[in-house]
Amino acid sequence: MLCAGARGGRNAKRQAELFAGEQYGIIGSHFRSVAHLISDFAGELGRDLSLSVVQSERPGTGCLARAGLSGPHLQAYESVPGAHAYTEYMAWLALYGSAAEVAAAYLVNFRAWGENCDG
């Protein structure tokens, strides 16, 4: 589990810092995409799905806190572009995708994310 590194697990401290820095950028971008989705899919089902997505980010924010990195350190972190392919894809979907395309992307991502961070 990647978050284990933030608690001194099997990942080195630097790997945990890199992970936390990338996640900080990903989570911020994801919140902006979800805000757009909430405005586009304002019906009850779309709103409920979007709000549950926001709640799913909580384990990620907890992982950042366990890494012991401060806000200024995370804000100054320069992301690796390749680490944000999914985030960029979700931003594109938030603007141009159908509800079905968005739901399918989340279904694929949730399992992968769940396997990487135990919250």
Secondary structure, DSSP 8 states (H G I E B T S, - for coil): -HHHHHTTSSS-HHHHHHHHHHHHHHHHHHHHHHHHHHHHS-SHHHHHHHHHHHHHTHHHHHHHHHTT--HHHHHH----GGGGHHHHHHHHHHHH--HHHHHHHHHHHHHHHHHH---
